[in-house]
């Protein structure tokens, strides 16, 4: 499995994790979705630069 495939799997797991579906996640605020957004932006930049 290549590095790009591993990163896609990690991003999909992060996407599932940031969904506010659980009662204890109400007080988290925007942090999980913000962290996912930053990770997605980093991966997109690396893809555009051809590093992955």
ABEGO torsion letter per residue (X at the ends): XBAAAAAAAAAAAAAAAABBABAAAAAAEAAAAAAAAAAAAAAAAAAAAGAX
